[in-house]
Amino acid sequence: MQTIRSSPDEVNNLIEASKKFSASLHVNENEDFRRHHRRKVIPKRLDQQNENAALMDTNEFNRHELFQVLDVLISFLEKKLSVLKIIQPLIDIFSFPLSKTAIMNYKNIEAAVLLYHSNKPDPGSLQGELEVFFDICIEKKAAFME
């Protein structure tokens, strides 16, 4: 999304795609724009010349709205991805299919223990418990497959 936000060609492609989609729904975008958006004009007290009027056509309006939506989505995803970075050790340990190498990786276990605020377990004993859990899962899978 950040690539789309920073590339004018990508933005233009998205705007063109939205125009084609609205046309497929029989929506006339220019008529809708004129009906729902008034012309932005600088107050007459400051200047009597109409050349200074802040005109916004449909392309500029669509670009402005698309940037607002992309900014909100990018910030939302960055917040969510920051949470994933915090719990990454747990994801590494418990990602499917379970692997003995992920459980045997002591750094993952230590990083997972750091997520506890109080009553932190011993990483070594937690690793032992996870190895037992892994073996039980393998036994259950073998029994299930028979």
N, C-alpha and C positions, 0 to 999 in steps of 0.2 A: 504494500500500500504506500509505503514511503517512496518507492520507485515511481509509482503512478503519480503521486503528489508532486514529485520534483521534475517530471518529464512533461513538457507541453504537448508532445505528440500523444502520449498516453491519455492525457486529459481530453484532448480533442477527440480521440477514438471513443472514449467513454461517452462523451456528449453526443457524438454522432450515433452511437449505438442506442442511446436513450431516445433520440429523435426518431430513429427507425422503429423502436419498440412502441413509442406513443402513436406513430403513424399506423402501425399494425392494429392498434386499438381504436382507430378512427378518431384520434384526438388531434386537433389542429393546434400546435404549440404556439404559433404566433397569435392566434385569436385568444387563446387562454391567457397568454402573457399580457395582452392588452386589456383583457377584462379584469384580471386579478392584481395587476401591478401598475400603479400610477407612475407617471413620469416624475422623476426626482428633480425638483427645480430649486435653485438657490433663492432665498427670500428676496422679493422685489425691493425692499427697503435698502438693501445693500448695493444692488446693482440693477439697472434697468435693461441691461443688454442680455439678450436671450442666448448669446453664444456661450455664456458661462454655465448654462444649464447642465446639470449632472445627468446626462443621458445614459441609460443602461439598456442595451438591446438584449435579446434572448440569450445570445452566446455568452455575453459577459455575466448575465444573471445566473445562467446554468453553471458557469465556471465558479462563480462565487459560492453558490449553494453546494456544489460538489466538493470544493475545498473545505467548507464547514463540516460536511459529513465525513470526509476523509480524516480531518483533524480529530474529530470525536472518536472515530474507529481506531485510529492509530494510538491515541492516548489510552483508550480502553484496553487494547491488546497489550500495550507496554505494561500496564498495571497487572494484567493477568499473567503475562510471561515472567514478570518479576517474582510472582508467587511460585511459578514452576521452577525457577532457578533456586529458590529457597528449599523446596522439597525434592530437588533432583536426586539426592542420595537415596531417598525412599523409592523413587521411580526406578533408579538403577537396580536396587535390590529386588523389588517386587514386580518388575516387568515380566510379562509372559512371553515365551515360556520361561519358567523359573530355571535359573542356571546356578550350578554350584560355584562357578567362578565369581559371580556377583556376590554371593553370600560369603565366599572366602576372602573377598577384597576387604581388608581391615580398614582401609581409608573410608570406604562407603559406610561401614558400621560406625566408625568414630564420628563421621559427619552426621549420620542419622541420630546419634546420641546427643549431639550438640543442639538438636531441635527441641529437646526437652528443656523446660524452664526450671523445674525442680524435680527432685527424686530421680536423678539421672542414673540409668543402669550402667553396670560395668560393660564396656564394649566387648570384652572377651567372653563374658557369660552370655551376652546377647547373641554373639556370633555362634556360640555353642547351641543355644536354643534354636536359632534359625537353621543350623545344620540338621538338627533333629526334625524340625518342621519340614525341611526339604526332603529328608529321607522318608518321612511319613507320606508326603505328597507323592513321591515316586512309587512307594508301595501301593497306595490307593489307586494310582493310575494303572499300575500293572494288574491289580486285582480287578479293576473295572474293564480292562481290555480283554480279560480272559473270558 
